[in-house]
Amino acid sequence: MDLQHGNLLSDVPTGAPDEIFQSLLERTGLKIERIISNGQASPPGFWYDSAEDEWVLLLSGSAGLECEGDTAPRVMRPGDWLHLPAHCRHRVAWTDAATPTVWLAVHCRPA
């Protein structure tokens, strides 16, 4: 039996010029990853549009997420989570520039 373990809040890189995506577990139809943001945002006019569901939990830092049709970004703080159904167009409006923003993202097949 190959047990794996770790701490989502350890070894968090700071000041990286790009977001960091670290795969924690992948199986058919499932991907769990840690995402680290250091002040990054989606490029102007860019929208994520995934064929999979995505569930995100903000662990540290803060961020603003926009879903298509929103009038303002949804402010995310530690402990906040959001389910983004497949093809829910969304973007990262901003992430905390002073403190790393650490996300736990779970991607799975839509129901």
BELMOZI-V656902 format. One record per pair of residues at least 4 apart in sequence whose ideal C-beta (glycine too) atoms are under 7 Angstrom apart, sorted by the first residue. I is the first residue (numbers start at 1). J is the second residue. D is the distance in whole Angstrom. If there is no record, write none. Layout:
{{I J D} {I J D}}
//
This chain:
{{8 34 6} {8 59 6} {8 102 6} {8 104 6} {9 59 6} {9 60 6} {9 102 6} {12 36 6} {12 100 5} {12 102 6} {13 20 6} {13 36 6} {14 38 6} {14 100 5} {15 38 6} {16 20 6} {16 36 7} {16 38 5} {18 40 7} {19 35 6} {19 36 7} {19 37 5} {19 40 5} {20 35 7} {20 36 4} {21 33 6} {21 35 6} {22 33 6} {22 34 5} {23 31 7} {23 33 5} {24 32 5} {24 33 6} {24 34 6} {25 32 4} {26 30 7} {26 31 5} {29 108 6} {29 109 4} {30 108 5} {31 107 4} {32 106 5} {33 105 5} {34 102 7} {34 103 7} {34 104 6} {35 103 4} {35 105 6} {36 100 6} {36 102 6} {37 63 7} {37 95 4} {37 101 4} {38 100 6} {39 95 6} {39 96 7} {39 97 3} {40 95 6} {41 92 5} {41 93 6} {41 94 5} {41 95 7} {42 46 5} {42 91 4} {42 92 5} {46 91 6} {47 68 7} {47 89 4} {47 90 7} {47 91 5} {48 89 7} {48 90 5} {48 91 6} {49 87 6} {49 89 5} {50 54 6} {50 86 6} {51 86 6} {51 87 7} {52 86 6} {52 107 5} {52 108 6} {52 109 6} {52 110 7} {53 83 7} {53 84 7} {53 85 6} {53 86 5} {53 108 5} {53 110 5} {54 84 4} {54 105 6} {54 107 5} {55 81 7} {55 83 5} {55 106 4} {56 81 6} {56 82 5} {56 103 5} {56 105 5} {57 81 4} {57 103 7} {57 104 4} {58 63 6} {58 76 4} {58 77 7} {58 78 6} {58 80 5} {58 101 7} {58 103 6} {59 78 6} {59 102 4} {59 103 7} {59 104 6} {60 78 6} {60 99 7} {60 100 7} {60 101 7} {60 102 5} {61 95 6} {61 96 4} {61 99 5} {61 100 6} {61 101 3} {61 102 6} {62 75 7} {62 76 6} {62 77 5} {62 96 5} {62 101 6} {63 76 5} {63 92 6} {63 94 7} {63 95 5} {63 96 7} {63 101 5} {64 73 3} {64 74 7} {64 75 6} {64 93 4} {64 94 5} {65 73 6} {65 74 5} {65 76 6} {65 82 7} {65 90 6} {65 92 6} {65 93 7} {66 70 5} {66 73 5} {66 90 6} {66 91 5} {66 93 5} {67 88 6} {67 89 7} {67 90 5} {68 89 4} {70 74 7} {73 93 4} {74 82 7} {76 80 5} {84 88 5} {84 90 6} {85 110 7} {86 110 4} {95 101 4} {96 101 5}}
//
